[in-house]
Amino acid sequence: MDYSACPVTSGEHVQRLPRPDLRPGVLRYRGFRLTGRTPCRHLELPTDAVSVTLLLGGSVRMGDTPGGPFPTKAYTAPVSGLRTGALLSEHDSGLVGVEIEMTPWTAYRLFRIPMSELLNIVREMSDLTGEPGYLADGLSAALAARPDWHGRFDLLDAALSALLPPGPSHAPSVARAWRHLVQHPGASIAQLAHDVGWSQSQLERRFVEQTGVTPKVAARIMRLRRSLRLLSDGHSAAEAALLAGYYDQAHFSRECKTMTGFPARILRGRREHSDFLQDRSRVRPAQCASPELAR
């Protein structure tokens, strides 16, 4: 979850890498304690990772931005798949919890469902099939009983080691093709398929099953996130467009508007006055919401 647009700045944010045998599939753990006294609303941007959030009390309301098909609903252990669009989340005053961020094929191994069933939606962990869903309530209670973040992260290490099946239950070629997309954003689908020894149709079918999206859509999400990180680092929209691999600034602005609901210039303006563009790997206290999000 991107805690990036909230009217209260107080809180605690910590993160830690999982133990080595869980990496690189499990990307990171993040703990948060938001101590505000007023409700907060956040805009969560398109993402190329799956997140599992376990709240240690309370709930968070999540749903599409206005006009979207996904209704707002309260969750205590939301599981969010890959997203090609923005998502709104809201909570009342303080909130404490932990987030697990993982690659989509690791979530495929963990939950044993096609990742296309999590694309652009949020599901309550207890509603998912398999053992992880059944353990959602017990795991949240056990995390709440630990006295500090290190103890909670150690518990996540142990729980995930027990829940993830030994050995790959996904196609390693999917992960290899994904890494190639990260390293070579302009790679063609034909070249990707050739490199992993599959036909294009086989590559797309496995990608949808184990990540939720086709390679082309995955590359689109990656490119947008790369451009938003560049904006967050202080680059102009024109520089971000060029460095991220868009045809031109107009192309970047259209994609930004389509996938987030905001033109790039608006997002850059929010960045100059708040932490509106917070990358998940950069944990910082939340800042003030934009007027559009407050409505």
C-alpha positions as CSV (number, residue, x, y, z in Angstrom):
1,M,0.0,0.0,0.0
2,D,1.3,3.4,-0.9
3,Y,0.9,5.6,2.2
4,S,1.6,8.7,0.2
5,A,-1.3,11.2,0.6
6,C,-2.6,11.8,4.1
7,P,-3.4,14.9,6.1
8,V,-1.3,13.7,9.0
9,T,2.5,13.4,9.0
10,S,3.1,11.6,12.3
11,G,3.8,7.9,12.3
12,E,6.3,5.2,12.2
13,H,7.5,3.4,9.0
14,V,10.1,0.6,9.0
15,Q,11.1,-2.0,6.5
16,R,13.3,-5.1,6.3
17,L,14.4,-7.6,3.7
18,P,13.1,-11.2,4.1
19,R,15.7,-13.8,5.0
20,P,17.8,-14.9,2.0
21,D,16.0,-18.2,1.2
22,L,12.8,-16.2,0.6
23,R,14.4,-13.7,-1.8
24,P,14.1,-12.5,-4.5
25,G,10.5,-13.8,-4.7
26,V,9.5,-12.0,-1.4
27,L,10.7,-8.5,-2.0
28,R,10.4,-6.7,1.4
29,Y,8.5,-6.3,4.6
30,R,7.1,-3.0,5.7
31,G,5.7,-2.0,9.1
32,F,3.7,1.1,9.6
33,R,2.1,2.8,12.6
34,L,0.0,5.9,11.5
35,T,-1.0,7.9,14.5
36,G,-3.2,10.7,13.1
37,R,-6.5,11.8,14.6
38,T,-8.4,12.4,11.4
39,P,-9.4,10.1,8.5
40,C,-6.9,9.7,5.6
41,R,-7.3,9.0,1.9
42,H,-4.5,7.8,-0.3
43,L,-4.0,7.3,-4.0
44,E,-2.2,4.1,-4.8
45,L,-0.6,4.1,-8.2
46,P,-0.3,1.2,-10.7
47,T,2.0,-1.5,-9.4
48,D,4.0,-4.5,-10.7
49,A,4.1,-6.3,-7.4
50,V,1.5,-8.2,-5.3
51,S,1.0,-6.9,-1.7
52,V,-0.4,-8.6,1.3
53,T,-1.3,-6.2,4.2
54,L,-2.1,-7.6,7.6
55,L,-3.7,-5.0,9.9
56,L,-3.1,-5.3,13.6
57,G,-6.6,-3.9,14.4
58,G,-8.9,-1.7,12.5
59,S,-9.7,-1.8,8.8
60,V,-8.9,0.0,5.5
61,R,-11.5,0.9,2.8
62,M,-10.2,0.3,-0.7
63,G,-11.8,0.8,-4.1
64,D,-11.5,2.3,-7.6
65,T,-11.1,6.0,-8.3
66,P,-14.4,7.6,-9.2
67,G,-16.0,6.0,-12.2
68,G,-14.2,2.7,-11.8
69,P,-15.9,-0.7,-11.6
70,F,-14.4,-1.8,-8.4
71,P,-16.6,-0.9,-5.4
72,T,-15.2,0.4,-2.1
73,K,-15.1,-2.2,0.7
74,A,-13.5,-2.6,4.1
75,Y,-10.6,-5.0,4.5
76,T,-8.5,-6.2,7.5
77,A,-6.1,-8.3,5.4
78,P,-6.2,-7.0,1.8
79,V,-4.4,-8.8,-1.0
80,S,-3.8,-6.6,-3.9
81,G,-2.6,-7.9,-7.3
82,L,-1.0,-6.1,-10.2
83,R,-2.8,-2.9,-11.2
84,T,-3.0,-1.0,-14.5
85,G,-4.9,1.8,-12.9
86,A,-5.0,3.8,-9.6
87,L,-6.8,2.7,-6.5
88,L,-8.1,4.7,-3.5
89,S,-7.7,3.6,0.1
90,E,-9.1,5.3,3.2
91,H,-8.8,4.7,6.9
92,D,-10.0,6.4,10.1
93,S,-7.2,8.0,12.2
94,G,-4.5,5.6,13.4
95,L,-3.6,2.4,11.7
96,V,-1.0,-0.3,12.5
97,G,0.0,-3.2,10.3
98,V,2.6,-5.0,8.2
99,E,2.8,-5.3,4.4
100,I,4.5,-8.1,2.5
101,E,5.5,-7.2,-1.1
102,M,6.2,-10.1,-3.4
103,T,6.7,-10.9,-7.1
104,P,3.5,-12.0,-8.8
105,W,4.8,-15.5,-9.5
106,T,5.6,-15.9,-5.8
107,A,2.0,-14.9,-5.0
108,Y,0.9,-17.6,-7.6
109,R,2.9,-20.2,-5.6
110,L,1.6,-18.9,-2.3
111,F,-2.2,-18.7,-3.0
112,R,-2.3,-21.3,-5.8
113,I,-4.7,-19.3,-7.9
114,P,-4.2,-17.7,-11.4
115,M,-2.9,-14.2,-10.8
116,S,-5.5,-12.9,-13.4
117,E,-8.0,-13.4,-10.5
118,L,-6.2,-10.6,-8.6
119,L,-5.6,-8.2,-11.5
120,N,-6.9,-4.7,-10.7
121,I,-8.9,-5.9,-7.6
122,V,-8.4,-6.4,-3.9
123,R,-9.5,-9.5,-2.1
124,E,-9.7,-10.3,1.6
125,M,-6.9,-12.8,2.4
126,S,-9.4,-15.1,4.3
127,D,-11.5,-15.3,1.1
128,L,-8.7,-16.8,-0.9
129,T,-8.5,-20.6,-1.3
130,G,-5.7,-22.6,0.3
131,E,-3.9,-22.5,3.7
132,P,-2.8,-18.8,3.6
133,G,-6.4,-17.7,3.5
134,Y,-7.3,-19.8,6.5
135,L,-4.4,-18.5,8.5
136,A,-5.1,-14.8,7.9
137,D,-6.8,-14.1,11.3
138,G,-4.3,-16.2,13.3
139,L,-1.3,-14.6,11.7
140,S,-2.6,-11.1,12.3
141,A,-3.2,-11.9,16.0
142,A,0.3,-13.5,16.3
143,L,1.9,-10.4,14.7
144,A,0.0,-8.1,17.1
145,A,1.4,-10.1,20.1
146,R,5.0,-9.6,19.1
147,P,6.5,-6.6,21.0
148,D,8.5,-5.1,18.2
149,W,9.0,-4.9,14.4
150,H,11.9,-7.3,14.3
151,G,9.9,-9.9,16.1
152,R,7.0,-9.4,13.6
153,F,9.3,-9.6,10.6
154,D,10.9,-12.8,12.0
155,L,7.4,-14.3,12.3
156,L,6.7,-13.4,8.7
157,D,9.9,-15.2,7.7
158,A,8.8,-18.3,9.5
159,A,5.2,-18.2,8.2
160,L,6.2,-17.7,4.6
161,S,8.8,-20.5,4.8
162,A,6.1,-22.8,6.0
163,L,3.5,-21.7,3.5
164,L,5.5,-21.5,0.3
165,P,5.8,-25.0,-1.3
166,P,9.4,-26.3,-1.7
167,G,10.8,-25.9,-5.1
168,P,9.2,-23.9,-8.0
169,S,5.5,-24.4,-8.6
170,H,5.7,-21.7,-11.3
171,A,7.4,-21.6,-14.6
172,P,11.0,-20.2,-14.1
173,S,10.9,-18.9,-17.6
174,V,8.2,-16.4,-16.6
175,A,10.5,-14.9,-14.0
176,R,13.4,-14.9,-16.5
177,A,11.3,-13.1,-19.1
178,W,10.1,-10.6,-16.4
179,R,13.7,-9.8,-15.5
180,H,14.5,-9.4,-19.1
181,L,11.7,-6.8,-19.4
182,V,13.0,-4.9,-16.4
183,Q,16.6,-4.8,-17.9
184,H,15.5,-4.2,-21.5
185,P,12.3,-2.1,-21.5
186,G,12.1,-2.0,-25.3
187,A,12.4,-5.8,-25.8
188,S,9.9,-7.2,-28.3
189,I,7.5,-10.0,-27.3
190,A,8.9,-12.1,-30.1
191,Q,12.4,-11.7,-28.7
192,L,11.3,-12.6,-25.2
193,A,9.5,-15.7,-26.4
194,H,12.6,-16.8,-28.3
195,D,14.9,-16.2,-25.3
196,V,12.9,-18.5,-23.1
197,G,12.2,-21.1,-25.7
198,W,8.4,-20.6,-26.0
199,S,6.0,-19.5,-28.7
200,Q,4.5,-16.0,-28.2
201,S,1.1,-17.5,-27.4
202,Q,2.6,-19.8,-24.8
203,L,4.5,-16.9,-23.3
204,E,1.4,-14.7,-23.0
205,R,-0.7,-17.6,-21.6
206,R,1.8,-18.4,-18.9
207,F,2.3,-14.7,-18.1
208,V,-1.4,-14.1,-17.6
209,E,-1.6,-17.1,-15.4
210,Q,1.4,-16.4,-13.2
211,T,1.6,-12.6,-13.2
212,G,-2.0,-11.5,-14.1
213,V,-1.0,-9.6,-17.3
214,T,0.6,-10.1,-20.7
215,P,4.2,-9.1,-21.2
216,K,3.1,-6.0,-23.1
217,V,0.9,-4.8,-20.2
218,A,3.7,-5.7,-17.7
219,A,6.1,-3.5,-19.7
220,R,3.6,-0.7,-19.7
221,I,3.3,-0.8,-15.9
222,M,7.0,-0.9,-15.5
223,R,7.5,2.0,-17.8
224,L,5.0,4.2,-16.0
225,R,6.5,3.4,-12.6
226,R,10.0,4.1,-13.9
227,S,8.8,7.5,-15.2
228,L,7.1,8.4,-11.9
229,R,10.2,7.5,-9.9
230,L,12.1,9.9,-12.2
231,L,9.6,12.6,-11.5
232,S,9.9,11.9,-7.8
233,D,13.7,12.3,-8.1
234,G,13.2,15.8,-9.5
235,H,13.3,15.2,-13.3
236,S,11.1,17.2,-15.5
237,A,8.2,15.5,-17.3
238,A,10.2,15.7,-20.6
239,E,13.3,14.1,-19.0
240,A,11.2,11.4,-17.4
241,A,9.5,10.6,-20.7
242,L,12.8,10.3,-22.5
243,L,14.6,8.3,-19.9
244,A,11.6,5.9,-19.3
245,G,11.3,5.1,-23.0
246,Y,8.2,7.0,-24.1
247,Y,7.9,8.3,-27.7
248,D,7.7,11.9,-26.4
249,Q,6.3,13.9,-23.5
250,A,2.8,13.9,-24.9
251,H,2.8,10.1,-25.0
252,F,3.9,10.0,-21.4
253,S,1.2,12.5,-20.4
254,R,-1.5,10.5,-22.1
255,E,-0.4,7.3,-20.4
256,C,-0.1,9.0,-17.1
257,K,-3.6,10.4,-17.4
258,T,-5.0,7.0,-18.6
259,M,-3.4,4.9,-15.8
260,T,-3.5,7.3,-12.8
261,G,-6.3,9.8,-13.6
262,F,-3.8,12.7,-13.5
263,P,-1.6,14.3,-16.2
264,A,2.1,14.1,-15.5
265,R,2.2,17.9,-14.8
266,I,-0.3,17.5,-12.0
267,L,1.6,14.6,-10.5
268,R,4.8,16.6,-10.6
269,G,3.0,19.5,-8.9
270,R,1.8,17.2,-6.1
271,R,5.4,15.9,-5.8
272,E,6.7,19.4,-5.2
273,H,4.3,20.0,-2.3
274,S,4.0,16.5,-0.8
275,D,5.1,12.9,-0.9
276,F,2.3,12.2,-3.4
277,L,4.7,10.2,-5.6
278,Q,6.1,7.8,-3.1
279,D,7.7,4.7,-4.4
280,R,7.1,1.7,-2.2
281,S,10.8,1.1,-1.6
282,R,11.2,4.6,-0.2
283,V,9.5,4.6,3.2
284,R,8.7,8.1,4.4
285,P,6.0,9.7,6.6
286,A,2.8,10.5,4.7
287,Q,2.0,14.1,3.6
288,C,-1.0,16.1,2.7
289,A,-3.7,14.9,0.3
290,S,-4.5,16.8,-2.9
291,P,-7.9,18.6,-3.1
292,E,-9.0,16.1,-5.8
293,L,-8.4,13.2,-3.4
294,A,-10.2,15.0,-0.5
295,R,-13.5,15.1,-2.3
